[in-house]
Amino acid sequence: MNAKRTRILTFFVFIILTLGVVLSRFYLNVQNEHWDGKRKAVETAYEKSILTKATNVDFFYGDEPFQIVYGEDKLGQSVIVWVSDKDVHAEMAAEAFTEAQVRDTMLKKGADYEIERVMPGKLGQDYVWEVFYKKKDDSGTRYFYDYYKFKDGRFMDTYRLSLH
């Protein structure tokens, strides 16, 4: 009986290890495209802007998808670069409205808003801060996108999503 139990245990360990290897390979294959996109965005930002050190990359999906590359120039000043298939645009963070200022603006707008994400983006021809947030009311939870001009933080528009 012990030999049979050992074989069953060995079989289950083999199955679990095989499943682990297969799932990890699947995950890596799926993520490779994502990591590749980030790497290419950073390389493009290095080539076509003043960025010399990248610290983070976000993805913005608006009218035109952008990779938003955060980093520094050669003097150590913060730079944000929008990279798309058609365009590369860089802004010095010190010369623009900050994420903290955008969050502050949202708090003044209403304390009952729960901010999910604030990130640079592009709306039409304008470089913007996009604020994705939710608000609960009697009918449920509603999600919104607010857009503020990147340079001066002026309010531009609100997109309201259907109830969730």
TIVO-2410 file (N, C-alpha, C; in nm, 3 decimals):
# residues 164
REC num residu      c1      c2      c3 atome chaine
REC   1      M   0.082  -0.119   0.000     N      A
REC   1      M   0.000   0.000   0.000    CA      A
REC   1      M   0.087   0.126   0.000     C      A
REC   2      N   0.201   0.126   0.067     N      A
REC   2      N   0.290   0.241   0.072    CA      A
REC   2      N   0.349   0.272  -0.064     C      A
REC   3      A   0.381   0.172  -0.143     N      A
REC   3      A   0.436   0.194  -0.277    CA      A
REC   3      A   0.332   0.261  -0.366     C      A
REC   4      K   0.208   0.218  -0.353     N      A
REC   4      K   0.100   0.278  -0.433    CA      A
REC   4      K   0.081   0.425  -0.394     C      A
REC   5      R   0.082   0.453  -0.266     N      A
REC   5      R   0.066   0.590  -0.216    CA      A
REC   5      R   0.183   0.676  -0.264     C      A
REC   6      T   0.303   0.623  -0.263     N      A
REC   6      T   0.421   0.696  -0.310    CA      A
REC   6      T   0.409   0.728  -0.459     C      A
REC   7      R   0.363   0.630  -0.538     N      A
REC   7      R   0.345   0.655  -0.683    CA      A
REC   7      R   0.239   0.762  -0.708     C      A
REC   8      I   0.130   0.758  -0.635     N      A
REC   8      I   0.024   0.858  -0.651    CA      A
REC   8      I   0.077   0.996  -0.612     C      A
REC   9      L   0.148   1.003  -0.502     N      A
REC   9      L   0.206   1.130  -0.456    CA      A
REC   9      L   0.307   1.182  -0.559     C      A
REC  10      T   0.392   1.095  -0.611     N      A
REC  10      T   0.489   1.134  -0.713    CA      A
REC  10      T   0.418   1.184  -0.839     C      A
REC  11      F   0.312   1.117  -0.878     N      A
REC  11      F   0.235   1.158  -0.995    CA      A
REC  11      F   0.176   1.298  -0.974     C      A
REC  12      F   0.116   1.323  -0.857     N      A
REC  12      F   0.058   1.454  -0.829    CA      A
REC  12      F   0.164   1.564  -0.824     C      A
REC  13      V   0.278   1.536  -0.767     N      A
REC  13      V   0.388   1.633  -0.765    CA      A
REC  13      V   0.433   1.663  -0.908     C      A
REC  14      F   0.444   1.558  -0.991     N      A
REC  14      F   0.481   1.575  -1.131    CA      A
REC  14      F   0.379   1.664  -1.204     C      A
REC  15      I   0.251   1.637  -1.183     N      A
REC  15      I   0.143   1.715  -1.247    CA      A
REC  15      I   0.151   1.861  -1.203     C      A
REC  16      I   0.167   1.885  -1.075     N      A
REC  16      I   0.173   2.022  -1.021    CA      A
REC  16      I   0.294   2.096  -1.077     C      A
REC  17      L   0.410   2.031  -1.079     N      A
REC  17      L   0.530   2.095  -1.133    CA      A
REC  17      L   0.514   2.125  -1.283     C      A
REC  18      T   0.459   2.030  -1.357     N      A
REC  18      T   0.436   2.051  -1.501    CA      A
REC  18      T   0.340   2.166  -1.523     C      A
REC  19      L   0.232   2.169  -1.447     N      A
REC  19      L   0.136   2.277  -1.457    CA      A
REC  19      L   0.201   2.412  -1.423     C      A
REC  20      G   0.284   2.414  -1.321     N      A
REC  20      G   0.357   2.536  -1.284    CA      A
REC  20      G   0.446   2.586  -1.396     C      A
REC  21      V   0.521   2.496  -1.459     N      A
REC  21      V   0.610   2.533  -1.570    CA      A
REC  21      V   0.528   2.585  -1.688     C      A
REC  22      V   0.421   2.515  -1.723     N      A
REC  22      V   0.337   2.557  -1.837    CA      A
REC  22      V   0.275   2.694  -1.810     C      A
REC  23      L   0.220   2.714  -1.692     N      A
REC  23      L   0.158   2.843  -1.660    CA      A
REC  23      L   0.259   2.957  -1.655     C      A
REC  24      S   0.378   2.931  -1.602     N      A
REC  24      S   0.479   3.038  -1.599    CA      A
REC  24      S   0.526   3.074  -1.739     C      A
REC  25      R   0.541   2.975  -1.827     N      A
REC  25      R   0.578   3.002  -1.968    CA      A
REC  25      R   0.468   3.082  -2.037     C      A
REC  26      F   0.343   3.046  -2.012     N      A
REC  26      F   0.230   3.119  -2.069    CA      A
REC  26      F   0.232   3.265  -2.023     C      A
REC  27      Y   0.250   3.286  -1.893     N      A
REC  27      Y   0.255   3.421  -1.836    CA      A
REC  27      Y   0.367   3.502  -1.899     C      A
REC  28      L   0.485   3.443  -1.909     N      A
REC  28      L   0.599   3.515  -1.968    CA      A
REC  28      L   0.573   3.550  -2.114     C      A
REC  29      N   0.513   3.459  -2.190     N      A
REC  29      N   0.482   3.488  -2.330    CA      A
REC  29      N   0.382   3.602  -2.343     C      A
REC  30      V   0.281   3.604  -2.256     N      A
REC  30      V   0.182   3.711  -2.259    CA      A
REC  30      V   0.245   3.844  -2.220     C      A
REC  31      Q   0.327   3.843  -2.117     N      A
REC  31      Q   0.388   3.967  -2.066    CA      A
REC  31      Q   0.500   4.020  -2.156     C      A
REC  32      N   0.562   3.933  -2.235     N      A
REC  32      N   0.672   3.977  -2.321    CA      A
REC  32      N   0.632   4.092  -2.412     C      A
REC  33      E   0.513   4.084  -2.470     N      A
REC  33      E   0.467   4.191  -2.559    CA      A
REC  33      E   0.453   4.322  -2.481     C      A
REC  34      H   0.400   4.314  -2.361     N      A
REC  34      H   0.384   4.432  -2.275    CA      A
REC  34      H   0.520   4.492  -2.240     C      A
REC  35      W   0.614   4.407  -2.197     N      A
REC  35      W   0.747   4.455  -2.161    CA      A
REC  35      W   0.820   4.509  -2.283     C      A
REC  36      D   0.798   4.445  -2.397     N      A
REC  36      D   0.858   4.490  -2.522    CA      A
REC  36      D   0.810   4.630  -2.558     C      A
REC  37      G   0.681   4.656  -2.540     N      A
REC  37      G   0.625   4.788  -2.567    CA      A
REC  37      G   0.686   4.894  -2.478     C      A
REC  38      K   0.705   4.860  -2.351     N      A
REC  38      K   0.768   4.954  -2.258    CA      A
REC  38      K   0.913   4.982  -2.299     C      A
REC  39      R   0.985   4.877  -2.331     N      A
REC  39      R   1.126   4.892  -2.369    CA      A
REC  39      R   1.139   4.979  -2.494     C      A
REC  40      K   1.054   4.953  -2.594     N      A
REC  40      K   1.059   5.032  -2.718    CA      A
REC  40      K   1.023   5.178  -2.692     C      A
REC  41      A   0.926   5.202  -2.605     N      A
REC  41      A   0.886   5.339  -2.572    CA      A
REC  41      A   1.003   5.414  -2.506     C      A
REC  42      V   1.073   5.348  -2.415     N      A
REC  42      V   1.187   5.411  -2.349    CA      A
REC  42      V   1.298   5.440  -2.450     C      A
REC  43      E   1.327   5.345  -2.538     N      A
REC  43      E   1.430   5.366  -2.640    CA      A
REC  43      E   1.393   5.484  -2.730     C      A
REC  44      T   1.267   5.492  -2.771     N      A
REC  44      T   1.221   5.603  -2.855    CA      A
REC  44      T   1.233   5.735  -2.780     C      A
REC  45      A   1.195   5.736  -2.653     N      A
REC  45      A   1.205   5.858  -2.572    CA      A
REC  45      A   1.351   5.902  -2.559     C      A
REC  46      Y   1.444   5.808  -2.543     N      A
REC  46      Y   1.586   5.842  -2.537    CA      A
REC  46      Y   1.633   5.905  -2.668     C      A
REC  47      E   1.590   5.847  -2.779     N      A
REC  47      E   1.635   5.893  -2.911    CA      A
REC  47      E   1.576   6.028  -2.950     C      A
REC  48      K   1.449   6.052  -2.916     N      A
REC  48      K   1.378   6.166  -2.973    CA      A
REC  48      K   1.338   6.273  -2.872     C      A
REC  49      S   1.393   6.267  -2.752     N      A
REC  49      S   1.364   6.371  -2.653    CA      A
REC  49      S   1.489   6.392  -2.566     C      A
REC  50      I   1.474   6.476  -2.465     N      A
REC  50      I   1.587   6.506  -2.376    CA      A
REC  50      I   1.598   6.406  -2.262     C      A
REC  51      L   1.514   6.305  -2.261     N      A
REC  51      L   1.515   6.204  -2.155    CA      A
REC  51      L   1.646   6.125  -2.158     C      A
REC  52      T   1.709   6.113  -2.042     N      A
REC  52      T   1.832   6.034  -2.032    CA      A
REC  52      T   1.820   5.920  -1.931     C      A
REC  53      K   1.717   5.928  -1.846     N      A
REC  53      K   1.695   5.821  -1.747    CA      A
REC  53      K   1.545   5.800  -1.732     C      A
REC  54      A   1.498   5.679  -1.757     N      A
REC  54      A   1.356   5.646  -1.743    CA      A
REC  54      A   1.333   5.580  -1.608     C      A
REC  55      T   1.224   5.618  -1.543     N      A
REC  55      T   1.192   5.559  -1.413    CA      A
REC  55      T   1.064   5.478  -1.414     C      A
REC  56      N   0.973   5.508  -1.510     N      A
REC  56      N   0.846   5.436  -1.515    CA      A
REC  56      N   0.783   5.456  -1.653     C      A
REC  57      V   0.698   5.360  -1.691     N      A
REC  57      V   0.621   5.372  -1.815    CA      A
REC  57      V   0.477   5.331  -1.787     C      A
REC  58      D   0.384   5.418  -1.828     N      A
REC  58      D   0.240   5.389  -1.818    CA      A
REC  58      D   0.183   5.384  -1.958     C      A
REC  59      F   0.067   5.324  -1.971     N      A
REC  59      F  -0.002   5.318  -2.099    CA      A
REC  59      F  -0.128   5.402  -2.092     C      A
REC  60      F  -0.145   5.490  -2.189     N      A
REC  60      F  -0.264   5.575  -2.199    CA      A
REC  60      F  -0.340   5.534  -2.324     C      A
REC  61      Y  -0.468   5.503  -2.307     N      A
REC  61      Y  -0.551   5.462  -2.420    CA      A
REC  61      Y  -0.661   5.565  -2.440     C      A
REC  62      G  -0.640   5.658  -2.531     N      A
REC  62      G  -0.741   5.758  -2.565    CA      A
REC  62      G  -0.770   5.746  -2.714     C      A
REC  63      D  -0.791   5.860  -2.778     N      A
REC  63      D  -0.810   5.860  -2.923    CA      A
REC  63      D  -0.692   5.793  -2.992     C      A
REC  64      E  -0.575   5.817  -2.935     N      A
REC  64      E  -0.452   5.759  -2.987    CA      A
REC  64      E  -0.377   5.699  -2.867     C      A
REC  65      P  -0.334   5.573  -2.875     N      A
REC  65      P  -0.263   5.515  -2.760    CA      A
REC  65      P  -0.122   5.574  -2.747     C      A
REC  66      F  -0.083   5.599  -2.622     N      A
REC  66      F   0.049   5.652  -2.590    CA      A
REC  66      F   0.112   5.568  -2.480     C      A
REC  67      Q   0.243   5.559  -2.483     N      A
REC  67      Q   0.318   5.513  -2.367    CA      A
REC  67      Q   0.371   5.641  -2.303     C      A
REC  68      I   0.346   5.656  -2.176     N      A
REC  68      I   0.390   5.773  -2.102    CA      A
REC  68      I   0.516   5.733  -2.027     C      A
REC  69      V   0.628   5.795  -2.064     N      A
REC  69      V   0.757   5.761  -2.004    CA      A
REC  69      V   0.794   5.872  -1.906     C      A
REC  70      Y   0.815   5.835  -1.780     N      A
REC  70      Y   0.856   5.928  -1.676    CA      A
REC  70      Y   1.006   5.912  -1.656     C      A
REC  71      G   1.075   6.022  -1.631     N      A
REC  71      G   1.218   6.011  -1.606    CA      A
REC  71      G   1.283   6.145  -1.584     C      A
REC  72      E   1.411   6.150  -1.622     N      A
REC  72      E   1.490   6.271  -1.598    CA      A
REC  72      E   1.574   6.305  -1.719     C      A
REC  73      D   1.612   6.434  -1.729     N      A
REC  73      D   1.707   6.476  -1.832    CA      A
REC  73      D   1.847   6.464  -1.773     C      A
REC  74      K   1.947   6.509  -1.847     N      A
REC  74      K   2.086   6.492  -1.801    CA      A
REC  74      K   2.119   6.576  -1.677     C      A
REC  75      L   2.035   6.675  -1.646     N      A
REC  75      L   2.056   6.757  -1.526    CA      A
REC  75      L   1.979   6.703  -1.405     C      A
REC  76      G   1.907   6.594  -1.425     N      A
REC  76      G   1.830   6.535  -1.316    CA      A
REC  76      G   1.692   6.595  -1.298     C      A
REC  77      Q   1.646   6.677  -1.393     N      A
REC  77      Q   1.514   6.737  -1.384    CA      A
REC  77      Q   1.409   6.640  -1.438     C      A
REC  78      S   1.293   6.641  -1.375     N      A
REC  78      S   1.187   6.548  -1.414    CA      A
REC  78      S   1.130   6.584  -1.551     C      A
REC  79      V   1.114   6.479  -1.633     N      A
REC  79      V   1.061   6.493  -1.768    CA      A
REC  79      V   0.953   6.387  -1.787     C      A
REC  80      I   0.847   6.425  -1.859     N      A
REC  80      I   0.743   6.330  -1.898    CA      A
REC  80      I   0.737   6.330  -2.050     C      A
REC  81      V   0.739   6.208  -2.108     N      A
REC  81      V   0.742   6.195  -2.254    CA      A
REC  81      V   0.623   6.110  -2.299     C      A
REC  82      W   0.548   6.162  -2.395     N      A
REC  82      W   0.438   6.089  -2.458    CA      A
REC  82      W   0.495   6.025  -2.585     C      A
REC  83      V   0.484   5.894  -2.597     N      A
REC  83      V   0.537   5.823  -2.714    CA      A
REC  83      V   0.422   5.747  -2.780     C      A
REC  84      S   0.400   5.775  -2.909     N      A
REC  84      S   0.301   5.699  -2.986    CA      A
REC  84      S   0.368   5.655  -3.116     C      A
REC  85      D   0.293   5.585  -3.197     N      A
REC  85      D   0.346   5.543  -3.327    CA      A
REC  85      D   0.375   5.662  -3.416     C      A
REC  86      K   0.302   5.773  -3.396     N      A
REC  86      K   0.313   5.889  -3.483    CA      A
REC  86      K   0.392   6.005  -3.423     C      A
REC  87      D   0.406   6.008  -3.292     N      A
REC  87      D   0.451   6.131  -3.227    CA      A
REC  87      D   0.532   6.102  -3.101     C      A
REC  88      V   0.624   6.193  -3.071     N      A
REC  88      V   0.695   6.194  -2.944    CA      A
REC  88      V   0.690   6.337  -2.894     C      A
REC  89      H   0.640   6.354  -2.770     N      A
REC  89      H   0.626   6.488  -2.712    CA      A
REC  89      H   0.679   6.483  -2.570     C      A
REC  90      A   0.763   6.580  -2.533     N      A
REC  90      A   0.821   6.585  -2.399    CA      A
REC  90      A   0.786   6.715  -2.330     C      A
REC  91      E   0.766   6.707  -2.200     N      A
REC  91      E   0.740   6.825  -2.117    CA      A
REC  91      E   0.824   6.815  -1.990     C      A
REC  92      M   0.877   6.929  -1.948     N      A
REC  92      M   0.945   6.936  -1.820    CA      A
REC  92      M   0.837   6.937  -1.712     C      A
REC  93      A   0.847   6.848  -1.617     N      A
REC  93      A   0.745   6.838  -1.512    CA      A
REC  93      A   0.736   6.967  -1.431     C      A
REC  94      A   0.847   7.034  -1.411     N      A
REC  94      A   0.849   7.157  -1.330    CA      A
REC  94      A   0.774   7.271  -1.397     C      A
REC  95      E   0.754   7.263  -1.527     N      A
REC  95      E   0.687   7.371  -1.601    CA      A
REC  95      E   0.539   7.341  -1.621     C      A
REC  96      A   0.488   7.241  -1.552     N      A
REC  96      A   0.349   7.200  -1.573    CA      A
REC  96      A   0.278   7.187  -1.439     C      A
REC  97      F   0.148   7.170  -1.446     N      A
REC  97      F   0.066   7.136  -1.332    CA      A
REC  97      F   0.111   6.998  -1.286     C      A
REC  98      T   0.114   6.972  -1.158     N      A
REC  98      T   0.162   6.843  -1.108    CA      A
REC  98      T   0.045   6.750  -1.079     C      A
REC  99      E   0.077   6.623  -1.066     N      A
REC  99      E  -0.025   6.525  -1.027    CA      A
REC  99      E  -0.087   6.562  -0.893     C      A
REC 100      A  -0.004   6.607  -0.800     N      A
REC 100      A  -0.054   6.647  -0.668    CA      A
REC 100      A  -0.152   6.764  -0.679     C      A
REC 101      Q  -0.124   6.859  -0.766     N      A
REC 101      Q  -0.214   6.971  -0.786    CA      A
REC 101      Q  -0.347   6.925  -0.847     C      A
REC 102      V  -0.339   6.829  -0.938     N      A
REC 102      V  -0.461   6.774  -0.998    CA      A
REC 102      V  -0.544   6.704  -0.890     C      A
REC 103      R  -0.480   6.625  -0.808     N      A
REC 103      R  -0.552   6.556  -0.699    CA      A
REC 103      R  -0.616   6.658  -0.604     C      A
REC 104      D  -0.543   6.766  -0.576     N      A
REC 104      D  -0.594   6.874  -0.492    CA      A
REC 104      D  -0.719   6.937  -0.554     C      A
REC 105      T  -0.714   6.961  -0.683     N      A
REC 105      T  -0.828   7.017  -0.756    CA      A
REC 105      T  -0.949   6.925  -0.742     C      A
REC 106      M  -0.926   6.795  -0.753     N      A
REC 106      M  -1.035   6.699  -0.741    CA      A
REC 106      M  -1.094   6.700  -0.599     C      A
REC 107      L  -1.009   6.715  -0.498     N      A
REC 107      L  -1.059   6.721  -0.360    CA      A
REC 107      L  -1.147   6.844  -0.341     C      A
REC 108      K  -1.109   6.956  -0.403     N      A
REC 108      K  -1.190   7.078  -0.392    CA      A
REC 108      K  -1.323   7.060  -0.466     C      A
REC 109      K  -1.322   6.980  -0.570     N      A
REC 109      K  -1.443   6.955  -0.648    CA      A
REC 109      K  -1.545   6.878  -0.566     C      A
REC 110      G  -1.497   6.784  -0.484     N      A
REC 110      G  -1.588   6.706  -0.400    CA      A
REC 110      G  -1.513   6.601  -0.321     C      A
REC 111      A  -1.542   6.594  -0.193     N      A
REC 111      A  -1.472   6.499  -0.105    CA      A
REC 111      A  -1.522   6.357  -0.125     C      A
REC 112      D  -1.637   6.341  -0.190     N      A
REC 112      D  -1.694   6.208  -0.206    CA      A
REC 112      D  -1.647   6.138  -0.334     C      A
REC 113      Y  -1.550   6.196  -0.404     N      A
REC 113      Y  -1.494   6.132  -0.522    CA      A
REC 113      Y  -1.379   6.043  -0.480     C      A
REC 114      E  -1.377   5.922  -0.531     N      A
REC 114      E  -1.269   5.829  -0.501    CA      A
REC 114      E  -1.181   5.815  -0.626     C      A
REC 115      I  -1.063   5.875  -0.621     N      A
REC 115      I  -0.973   5.877  -0.737    CA      A
REC 115      I  -0.910   5.739  -0.754     C      A
REC 116      E  -0.924   5.684  -0.873     N      A
REC 116      E  -0.865   5.555  -0.907    CA      A
REC 116      E  -0.726   5.572  -0.968     C      A
REC 117      R  -0.712   5.676  -1.055     N      A
REC 117      R  -0.585   5.693  -1.127    CA      A
REC 117      R  -0.577   5.836  -1.180     C      A
REC 118      V  -0.455   5.893  -1.177     N      A
REC 118      V  -0.425   6.021  -1.240    CA      A
REC 118      V  -0.303   5.998  -1.327     C      A
REC 119      M  -0.314   6.034  -1.456     N      A
REC 119      M  -0.199   6.014  -1.544    CA      A
REC 119      M  -0.203   6.112  -1.660     C      A
REC 120      P  -0.087   6.141  -1.717     N      A
REC 120      P  -0.083   6.225  -1.836    CA      A
REC 120      P  -0.147   6.151  -1.954     C      A
REC 121      G  -0.202   6.229  -2.047     N      A
REC 121      G  -0.262   6.172  -2.167    CA      A
REC 121      G  -0.276   6.278  -2.273     C      A
REC 122      K  -0.360   6.251  -2.369     N      A
REC 122      K  -0.385   6.347  -2.475    CA      A
REC 122      K  -0.532   6.340  -2.511     C      A
REC 123      L  -0.596   6.455  -2.517     N      A
REC 123      L  -0.736   6.466  -2.553    CA      A
REC 123      L  -0.744   6.561  -2.672     C      A
REC 124      G  -0.780   6.507  -2.786     N      A
REC 124      G  -0.777   6.588  -2.909    CA      A
REC 124      G  -0.634   6.627  -2.938     C      A
REC 125      Q  -0.608   6.757  -2.945     N      A
REC 125      Q  -0.472   6.807  -2.969    CA      A
REC 125      Q  -0.403   6.852  -2.841     C      A
REC 126      D  -0.470   6.838  -2.728     N      A
REC 126      D  -0.418   6.889  -2.601    CA      A
REC 126      D  -0.356   6.779  -2.515     C      A
REC 127      Y  -0.239   6.811  -2.460     N      A
REC 127      Y  -0.178   6.722  -2.361    CA      A
REC 127      Y  -0.244   6.753  -2.228     C      A
REC 128      V  -0.285   6.647  -2.159     N      A
REC 128      V  -0.373   6.662  -2.044    CA      A
REC 128      V  -0.330   6.574  -1.927     C      A
REC 129      W  -0.391   6.603  -1.814     N      A
REC 129      W  -0.396   6.510  -1.701    CA      A
REC 129      W  -0.532   6.444  -1.709     C      A
REC 130      E  -0.534   6.311  -1.709     N      A
REC 130      E  -0.659   6.236  -1.707    CA      A
REC 130      E  -0.680   6.184  -1.566     C      A
REC 131      V  -0.798   6.213  -1.510     N      A
REC 131      V  -0.833   6.165  -1.377    CA      A
REC 131      V  -0.948   6.066  -1.391     C      A
REC 132      F  -0.924   5.943  -1.352     N      A
REC 132      F  -1.028   5.840  -1.353    CA      A
REC 132      F  -1.074   5.823  -1.209     C      A
REC 133      Y  -1.204   5.843  -1.184     N      A
REC 133      Y  -1.253   5.837  -1.047    CA      A
REC 133      Y  -1.395   5.782  -1.044     C      A
REC 134      K  -1.440   5.753  -0.922     N      A
REC 134      K  -1.576   5.703  -0.907    CA      A
REC 134      K  -1.646   5.781  -0.796     C      A
REC 135      K  -1.777   5.778  -0.807     N      A
REC 135      K  -1.860   5.842  -0.706    CA      A
REC 135      K  -1.981   5.754  -0.682     C      A
REC 136      K  -2.009   5.729  -0.555     N      A
REC 136      K  -2.127   5.650  -0.519    CA      A
REC 136      K  -2.243   5.745  -0.492     C      A
REC 137      D  -2.360   5.705  -0.542     N      A
REC 137      D  -2.482   5.779  -0.509    CA      A
REC 137      D  -2.594   5.678  -0.489     C      A
REC 138      D  -2.715   5.726  -0.475     N      A
REC 138      D  -2.829   5.638  -0.446    CA      A
REC 138      D  -2.852   5.532  -0.552     C      A
REC 139      S  -2.817   5.564  -0.678     N      A
REC 139      S  -2.843   5.469  -0.787    CA      A
REC 139      S  -2.726   5.372  -0.810     C      A
REC 140      G  -2.616   5.389  -0.740     N      A
REC 140      G  -2.503   5.298  -0.755    CA      A
REC 140      G  -2.372   5.373  -0.767     C      A
REC 141      T  -2.272   5.305  -0.821     N      A
REC 141      T  -2.140   5.365  -0.839    CA      A
REC 141      T  -2.126   5.408  -0.984     C      A
REC 142      R  -2.085   5.531  -1.002     N      A
REC 142      R  -2.066   5.585  -1.137    CA      A
REC 142      R  -1.919   5.623  -1.152     C      A
REC 143      Y  -1.863   5.594  -1.271     N      A
REC 143      Y  -1.724   5.625  -1.300    CA      A
REC 143      Y  -1.715   5.744  -1.395     C      A
REC 144      F  -1.610   5.824  -1.378     N      A
REC 144      F  -1.590   5.945  -1.456    CA      A
REC 144      F  -1.445   5.957  -1.500     C      A
REC 145      Y  -1.425   6.030  -1.608     N      A
REC 145      Y  -1.293   6.076  -1.650    CA      A
REC 145      Y  -1.300   6.228  -1.655     C      A
REC 146      D  -1.212   6.294  -1.582     N      A
REC 146      D  -1.197   6.440  -1.594    CA      A
REC 146      D  -1.065   6.467  -1.664     C      A
REC 147      Y  -1.064   6.574  -1.744     N      A
REC 147      Y  -0.943   6.612  -1.817    CA      A
REC 147      Y  -0.906   6.755  -1.782     C      A
REC 148      Y  -0.777   6.773  -1.748     N      A
REC 148      Y  -0.722   6.904  -1.714    CA      A
REC 148      Y  -0.600   6.929  -1.803     C      A
REC 149      K  -0.585   7.054  -1.848     N      A
REC 149      K  -0.470   7.088  -1.931    CA      A
REC 149      K  -0.342   7.055  -1.855     C      A
REC 150      F  -0.248   6.994  -1.923     N      A
REC 150      F  -0.124   6.950  -1.858    CA      A
REC 150      F  -0.044   7.069  -1.806     C      A
REC 151      K  -0.035   7.174  -1.885     N      A
REC 151      K   0.050   7.290  -1.849    CA      A
REC 151      K  -0.005   7.369  -1.731     C      A
REC 152      D  -0.135   7.404  -1.735     N      A
REC 152      D  -0.186   7.496  -1.634    CA      A
REC 152      D  -0.299   7.440  -1.547     C      A
REC 153      G  -0.342   7.317  -1.572     N      A
REC 153      G  -0.443   7.254  -1.488    CA      A
REC 153      G  -0.584   7.303  -1.511     C      A
REC 154      R  -0.606   7.378  -1.618     N      A
REC 154      R  -0.742   7.425  -1.646    CA      A
REC 154      R  -0.833   7.307  -1.679     C      A
REC 155      F  -0.953   7.307  -1.622     N      A
REC 155      F  -1.050   7.202  -1.649    CA      A
REC 155      F  -1.091   7.206  -1.796     C      A
REC 156      M  -1.101   7.088  -1.859     N      A
REC 156      M  -1.140   7.081  -1.999    CA      A
REC 156      M  -1.275   7.012  -2.017     C      A
REC 157      D  -1.289   6.891  -1.961     N      A
REC 157      D  -1.410   6.814  -1.988    CA      A
REC 157      D  -1.425   6.700  -1.887     C      A
REC 158      T  -1.548   6.650  -1.876     N      A
REC 158      T  -1.577   6.530  -1.796    CA      A
REC 158      T  -1.650   6.431  -1.885     C      A
REC 159      Y  -1.605   6.307  -1.881     N      A
REC 159      Y  -1.677   6.197  -1.950    CA      A
REC 159      Y  -1.737   6.111  -1.841     C      A
REC 160      R  -1.866   6.089  -1.850     N      A
REC 160      R  -1.935   6.008  -1.750    CA      A
REC 160      R  -1.964   5.872  -1.810     C      A
REC 161      L  -1.925   5.768  -1.739     N      A
REC 161      L  -1.951   5.632  -1.784    CA      A
REC 161      L  -2.084   5.586  -1.727     C      A
REC 162      S  -2.141   5.483  -1.787     N      A
REC 162      S  -2.270   5.433  -1.738    CA      A
REC 162      S  -2.253   5.372  -1.600     C      A
REC 163      L  -2.366   5.353  -1.532     N      A
REC 163      L  -2.362   5.298  -1.397    CA      A
REC 163      L  -2.298   5.161  -1.395     C      A
REC 164      H  -2.229   5.135  -1.288     N      A
REC 164      H  -2.161   5.007  -1.272    CA      A
REC 164      H  -2.215   4.936  -1.152     C      A
***
